[in-house]
Amino acid sequence: MNKNNVYLTKDLYEASFLYANRLKLLRLQKEGKFFWFVFDDKKLAEELADKYWKREGLIDASTFAEAVTFLKNRLYARK
């Protein structure tokens, strides 16, 4: 894994959008009281994140909700 090819975000919903779009979640990285969601494929992640923040991304609502639940469960398991 190339460290320069990873994308990090602390935002649960952005991370859920990326995960729902089948980006590979590499790990949760703890920093103080917070966790970073670390994804593979920085270029694709940045493109998807840009769509998310511009409200241009399309994803099935149930897929997004499942991604939110999955990532919340991962966070709570790490605390």
C-alpha positions as YAML, in Angstrom:
chain: A
units: angstrom
residues:
- id: 1
  name: MET
  ca: [0.00, 0.00, 0.00]
- id: 2
  name: ASN
  ca: [1.36, 3.38, -1.02]
- id: 3
  name: LYS
  ca: [0.82, 5.95, 1.75]
- id: 4
  name: ASN
  ca: [0.48, 8.64, -0.91]
- id: 5
  name: ASN
  ca: [-2.46, 6.79, -2.43]
- id: 6
  name: VAL
  ca: [-4.72, 6.89, 0.63]
- id: 7
  name: TYR
  ca: [-7.55, 9.28, 1.43]
- id: 8
  name: LEU
  ca: [-8.41, 10.28, 4.99]
- id: 9
  name: THR
  ca: [-11.56, 11.82, 6.37]
- id: 10
  name: LYS
  ca: [-12.99, 12.30, 9.85]
- id: 11
  name: ASP
  ca: [-16.52, 12.89, 8.56]
- id: 12
  name: LEU
  ca: [-18.75, 9.85, 9.16]
- id: 13
  name: TYR
  ca: [-21.19, 10.68, 6.38]
- id: 14
  name: GLU
  ca: [-18.54, 11.44, 3.79]
- id: 15
  name: ALA
  ca: [-16.85, 8.16, 4.73]
- id: 16
  name: SER
  ca: [-20.21, 6.38, 4.47]
- id: 17
  name: PHE
  ca: [-20.71, 7.80, 0.98]
- id: 18
  name: LEU
  ca: [-17.26, 6.57, -0.07]
- id: 19
  name: TYR
  ca: [-17.84, 3.15, 1.49]
- id: 20
  name: ALA
  ca: [-21.29, 2.88, -0.13]
- id: 21
  name: ASN
  ca: [-19.57, 3.56, -3.46]
- id: 22
  name: ARG
  ca: [-17.38, 0.50, -2.81]
- id: 23
  name: LEU
  ca: [-14.15, 2.25, -1.92]
- id: 24
  name: LYS
  ca: [-11.95, -0.01, 0.15]
- id: 25
  name: LEU
  ca: [-11.76, 1.03, 3.81]
- id: 26
  name: LEU
  ca: [-8.20, 0.24, 4.83]
- id: 27
  name: ARG
  ca: [-8.44, 1.05, 8.53]
- id: 28
  name: LEU
  ca: [-9.54, 3.41, 11.25]
- id: 29
  name: GLN
  ca: [-6.63, 5.52, 12.45]
- id: 30
  name: LYS
  ca: [-6.90, 6.97, 15.96]
- id: 31
  name: GLU
  ca: [-5.79, 10.54, 16.62]
- id: 32
  name: GLY
  ca: [-6.53, 11.75, 20.13]
- id: 33
  name: LYS
  ca: [-10.26, 11.37, 20.72]
- id: 34
  name: PHE
  ca: [-11.02, 11.08, 17.01]
- id: 35
  name: PHE
  ca: [-10.62, 8.51, 14.28]
- id: 36
  name: TRP
  ca: [-9.68, 8.97, 10.66]
- id: 37
  name: PHE
  ca: [-11.35, 6.75, 8.09]
- id: 38
  name: VAL
  ca: [-8.54, 5.69, 5.74]
- id: 39
  name: PHE
  ca: [-9.53, 4.67, 2.21]
- id: 40
  name: ASP
  ca: [-7.58, 3.26, -0.70]
- id: 41
  name: ASP
  ca: [-7.41, 5.00, -4.11]
- id: 42
  name: LYS
  ca: [-6.94, 8.67, -3.26]
- id: 43
  name: LYS
  ca: [-7.82, 9.95, -6.72]
- id: 44
  name: LEU
  ca: [-11.17, 8.16, -6.87]
- id: 45
  name: ALA
  ca: [-11.92, 9.04, -3.25]
- id: 46
  name: GLU
  ca: [-11.28, 12.72, -3.94]
- id: 47
  name: GLU
  ca: [-13.57, 12.62, -6.98]
- id: 48
  name: LEU
  ca: [-16.35, 10.97, -4.98]
- id: 49
  name: ALA
  ca: [-15.85, 13.29, -2.00]
- id: 50
  name: ASP
  ca: [-16.12, 16.28, -4.31]
- id: 51
  name: LYS
  ca: [-19.43, 14.93, -5.64]
- id: 52
  name: TYR
  ca: [-20.61, 14.32, -2.07]
- id: 53
  name: TRP
  ca: [-19.87, 17.88, -0.93]
- id: 54
  name: LYS
  ca: [-21.40, 19.36, -4.10]
- id: 55
  name: ARG
  ca: [-24.50, 17.19, -3.56]
- id: 56
  name: GLU
  ca: [-24.00, 15.62, -6.96]
- id: 57
  name: GLY
  ca: [-23.40, 12.06, -5.79]
- id: 58
  name: LEU
  ca: [-26.11, 9.50, -6.30]
- id: 59
  name: ILE
  ca: [-26.44, 6.44, -4.10]
- id: 60
  name: ASP
  ca: [-29.31, 4.21, -3.09]
- id: 61
  name: ALA
  ca: [-30.67, 5.36, 0.28]
- id: 62
  name: SER
  ca: [-30.62, 1.90, 1.84]
- id: 63
  name: THR
  ca: [-27.02, 1.32, 0.70]
- id: 64
  name: PHE
  ca: [-26.00, 4.63, 2.28]
- id: 65
  name: ALA
  ca: [-27.85, 3.81, 5.52]
- id: 66
  name: GLU
  ca: [-26.15, 0.40, 5.69]
- id: 67
  name: ALA
  ca: [-22.77, 2.07, 5.20]
- id: 68
  name: VAL
  ca: [-23.47, 4.54, 8.03]
- id: 69
  name: THR
  ca: [-24.46, 1.69, 10.35]
- id: 70
  name: PHE
  ca: [-21.41, -0.36, 9.41]
- id: 71
  name: LEU
  ca: [-18.97, 2.50, 10.03]
- id: 72
  name: LYS
  ca: [-20.65, 3.49, 13.31]
- id: 73
  name: ASN
  ca: [-20.32, -0.10, 14.48]
- id: 74
  name: ARG
  ca: [-16.62, -0.08, 13.56]
- id: 75
  name: LEU
  ca: [-16.12, 3.16, 15.50]
- id: 76
  name: TYR
  ca: [-17.93, 1.97, 18.61]
- id: 77
  name: ALA
  ca: [-16.01, -1.31, 18.55]
- id: 78
  name: ARG
  ca: [-12.73, 0.67, 18.63]
- id: 79
  name: LYS
  ca: [-13.66, 3.00, 21.53]
...
